[in-house]
Each structure stands twice: as C-alpha cells, then as structure tokens.
Amino acid sequence: MSKLLCCLVAVVSFTACGGSDAGPGTADSATPQTTVGTISGAPDLKDSVVAVDSLSTDHVDPPVSFSMSPSFGGAHYPFWQNCGFYNIPVIEGAATHSLEHGVVWITYNVELLTDAELDELREMASANDRLLISPYDQADPLILTAWGAQRSGGDMRPGDANVDSFIDQWQDNPELAEAGARCSGAAGFPPDDVRTLESGEVAPEEYI
C-alpha cells in the first residue's frame, strides 16, 4: 500500500464514520434504482428532482465513474472533500464521499452567474458548514445534489426558495448511515486548493 493510500485510510479511520462505509470495491458494484418525484413543500419543483436508492458505498481507487453528472452517489474515494466554497472544480470521487456524510453539494456555472450571485454562494458556504460549493461543467446556473437526490433544470439562482427547500429536505438526511459525519479534516482548503490533505500530503492527479 502506498504512503498516500495509507494516509487516506487513516483520514477515514479518524472520523468515526458510520458502519455503511465499505472496504475497497469496484465502481460498478450496484445498479441504482431510479424514481422521479417532487420534494414536498418545495415550490415549483415539478418533476425536476431525481431520487435514487441502492447506490454503492464502496471505497475504490481511481479511476471511478458515475451514472449522473454531477455525481449523486455510488462507489467513491476513501477520503472526502472538505466543505466550503471553491473557485476551482473539486475531486468528484471525494465530493461523492462528502455526500455520504449528509452534505449538500451545490455546483455552479461561473459563466451564468453574476459577481453578486457568486458572493451570495460564498456567504452560504460561510453560514452553513455542511455545504460544498464548486464550479462544474454544466448547462444550468446551479445544480443541487445530495446523496441519492439531485435537482437540476430551470434557472435557479442563489437565494431562490427552491435552493433553500432542497437544503432543508436533504442536508443530513437521517436515512443515511453517515449523516452528520464531518466535512473537514480530509482533502481541500477552500477556495482554490482541492488536493491537499490535512496531513500536508497531496492527492495525486489520478484522483482528479
């Protein structure tokens, strides 16, 4: 086992993650079952939320691929992405691990948002340490993602009621075995370092 991988395993073991954290496996170890519906109480969502169960929680080495973009679950890296606002894309396999902890991941298209809206996203991340916010190659201004659920489509903006409703519904979902596990102490120092681990080591490029 490489020094880096030993470090990654250590990072996971120090966090008291729940029992659903599996050992190393393969990225295609489970076939997701997909249903489409609405979030109760959220205005104007219609059928734009995709909810999925039976997602693998295996920890795998790179490369890893996902059935949805951005990822909303499945086999992922053994370390997570620290929460906060990032100016650069995060490590998707690590962000997926963050979702398993009950984090909401907000991805944004920087070309479709104003400077004021980007500032609002920064403020959201400062006010809520269970949010991971990062740019992503996507057509929508915002896409909202939690483990097993994703809201996309339309023209959502920071401050929209739909954004707050999604966070309220899915953040620290009590059905997740690891809901509430921390979103710090692993990889990333916002806003522009996604690869440095708490130990000072840097995740190699194959994890990107």
Secondary structure by P-SEA (a helix, b strand, c coil): ccaaaaaaaaaaaacccccccccccccccbbbbbbbbbccccccccccbbbbcccccbbbccccccccccccccccccbbbbcccccccccaaaaaaaaaabbbbbbbccccccaaaaaaaaaaaaacccbbbbbccccccbbbbcccbbbbccccccccaaaaaaaacccccccccccccccccccccccccccccccccccccccc
